[in-house]
Amino acid sequence: MIRCLSVNYGQRHKKELLTAVGVVQAARDTFGQIIEHQVADLCHLDFLFAGSSQTIRGPEVPEGHYTDQSMKQTVVPNRNMVFISLAGAWAVATRSNAVAYAAHAGDHAIYPDCRPEFTEQMEDALRLCDWHPIELLRPFLIPTPMNKTDIVRLGSELRVPFHLTWSCYKGLYRHCGKCGTCVERREAFEQSGVRDLTEYE
């Protein structure tokens, strides 16, 4: 059984929590199987993630490309360790065999908790945290590192409903088109030759 976990951690872009519901439903319709979706509510722990532009208490979200120095403001302290731990706990409780984690080859230049060496240590921890060992799947890092352009190409082959997905760190109703993740989203579609159905401001 596939189980999907979303996390409310006090992020500005809460729209991603709503769009996740649509993506999960589309997967249910496409594959005709039961897919469970839960939301872990950590919004009252948002002080743990203070200082990042991605959280409500943080500074404004910078605009520009991810290669810009200002994009380091989008780092959320230790977020992926917390998220993987939550997913790992759910996997142990449900006797699931693995947790899937979607860091990709373009992430770790900015985000320290997306580095391959970080994910290797997290897999070791998941294997040891309980008598029921959990595998950490990293399909966009292992066996072949993939960037966003590669992922869009693969998603197109797998009929991913990209129009239901959300990337933006700023927009409330449409993608802003200016933040780092919007800029990279646009580039990925353009470079992959896949039609971009995203609605930008």
C-alpha positions in Angstrom: 0.0 0.0 0.0 1.2 3.5 -0.8 1.0 6.1 1.9 1.6 9.8 1.3 2.6 12.3 4.0 2.3 16.0 3.8 3.6 18.3 6.6 2.2 21.6 7.8 5.2 23.3 9.4 4.1 26.9 9.2 5.2 27.4 5.6 4.1 30.4 3.6 3.2 28.2 0.6 0.4 26.3 2.3 -1.1 25.9 -1.1 1.2 22.8 -1.5 -0.9 21.1 1.1 -4.1 21.6 -0.9 -2.5 20.6 -4.2 -1.1 17.4 -2.7 -4.7 16.3 -2.2 -5.4 16.6 -5.9 -2.2 14.8 -6.9 -3.0 11.9 -4.6 -6.5 11.7 -6.0 -5.2 11.7 -9.5 -2.8 8.9 -8.6 -5.7 6.9 -7.2 -7.7 7.4 -10.4 -4.8 6.5 -12.6 -3.6 3.4 -10.8 -6.9 2.3 -9.4 -5.5 1.5 -6.0 -5.9 2.7 -2.4 -3.5 5.5 -1.5 -3.6 6.8 2.0 -2.8 10.5 2.6 -2.2 12.1 5.9 -1.1 15.6 7.0 1.2 15.9 10.0 0.5 19.2 11.7 3.6 20.9 13.1 2.4 24.4 12.7 2.7 25.0 16.4 6.4 24.1 16.2 7.1 26.7 13.6 9.6 28.4 16.0 11.9 25.4 15.3 12.2 26.6 11.7 12.5 30.3 12.3 14.8 32.4 10.2 13.9 30.9 6.8 12.0 32.8 4.2 9.8 29.8 3.6 8.1 30.2 7.0 5.6 32.8 8.0 7.9 34.2 10.7 10.8 34.5 8.4 12.0 37.2 6.0 10.4 37.8 2.6 11.0 35.2 -0.1 13.9 36.3 -2.4 13.4 36.4 -6.1 15.9 35.2 -8.7 17.7 32.0 -9.6 18.8 29.4 -7.2 22.4 30.2 -8.1 22.0 33.6 -6.4 23.5 33.9 -2.9 20.1 35.2 -1.6 18.5 31.8 -2.1 20.2 30.5 1.1 17.4 32.4 2.9 15.1 29.6 1.7 16.9 26.9 3.8 14.7 25.6 6.5 16.9 24.4 9.4 17.0 20.6 9.5 13.7 20.3 7.8 14.4 17.1 5.9 15.8 15.3 8.9 12.5 16.1 10.7 10.3 15.1 7.8 12.2 11.8 7.1 12.0 11.0 10.8 8.2 11.6 10.8 7.8 9.4 7.7 10.1 6.8 9.3 7.9 6.6 12.4 4.8 6.1 10.2 6.6 3.4 8.2 7.6 1.6 11.4 4.0 1.9 12.8 2.5 0.5 9.6 5.2 -2.0 8.9 6.0 -0.4 5.6 9.3 -1.3 3.9 10.5 2.0 2.7 10.3 5.8 2.8 10.6 7.6 -0.5 12.4 11.0 -0.5 12.5 13.3 -3.5 15.7 15.3 -3.1 17.4 15.7 -6.5 20.8 16.4 -7.9 20.2 20.2 -8.2 19.2 20.6 -4.5 22.4 20.0 -2.5 24.2 23.0 -3.8 21.9 25.1 -1.5 20.3 22.7 0.9 22.7 20.7 3.2 20.1 18.2 4.1 19.8 17.1 0.4 23.4 16.1 0.1 24.0 12.4 -0.9 26.1 11.9 2.3 23.2 13.2 4.4 20.8 10.8 2.8 23.2 7.9 3.3 23.4 8.7 7.0 19.6 9.0 7.2 19.1 5.6 5.6 21.5 4.1 8.2 19.4 5.7 11.0 16.2 4.3 9.5 17.7 0.8 9.4 18.6 1.1 13.1 15.8 3.1 14.7 13.6 0.0 15.1 13.7 -3.8 14.8 11.8 -3.3 11.6 14.4 -1.8 9.2 13.3 0.9 6.8 14.9 1.6 3.4 15.3 5.2 2.3 14.5 5.4 -1.4 16.2 8.3 -3.3 15.2 7.8 -6.9 16.5 11.2 -8.1 19.9 10.7 -6.4 20.5 6.9 -6.7 21.4 5.1 -8.9 21.6 8.0 -11.4 21.4 11.7 -10.1 18.7 13.6 -11.9 18.0 17.4 -12.0 14.6 19.0 -12.5 14.8 18.8 -16.3 15.4 15.1 -16.1 12.5 14.8 -13.6 10.1 16.7 -15.9 11.0 14.4 -18.8 10.5 11.3 -16.6 7.2 12.7 -15.2 6.0 13.3 -18.7 6.6 9.7 -19.6 4.8 8.6 -16.4 1.9 10.9 -17.2 2.3 13.0 -14.0 -0.4 15.6 -13.8 2.0 18.6 -13.5 -0.8 21.1 -13.7 -1.9 19.9 -10.3 1.6 20.2 -8.7 2.9 23.2 -6.7 6.4 24.5 -6.5 6.1 28.2 -5.7 7.4 29.6 -2.3 5.3 32.9 -2.6 2.1 32.6 -4.6 -1.2 32.1 -2.9 -3.3 31.3 -6.0 -0.9 31.1 -8.9 2.8 30.5 -9.1 4.6 33.8 -8.7 7.1 33.1 -11.6 9.9 35.0 -9.8 11.1 33.0 -6.8 13.9 30.5 -7.2 11.7 27.4 -7.5 9.4 29.1 -10.1 12.4 30.1 -12.1 13.8 26.6 -12.1 10.4 25.1 -12.8 10.1 27.2 -15.9 13.6 26.3 -17.0 13.0 22.6 -16.5 9.9 22.6 -18.7 11.6 24.7 -21.4 14.8 22.5 -21.4 12.9 19.3 -21.4 10.6 20.3 -24.2 7.5 19.4 -22.2 4.6 21.8 -22.4 4.3 23.9 -19.2 0.7 24.2 -18.1 1.6 26.1 -14.9 -0.4 29.3 -14.3 2.1 32.0 -13.4 1.3 35.5 -12.1 
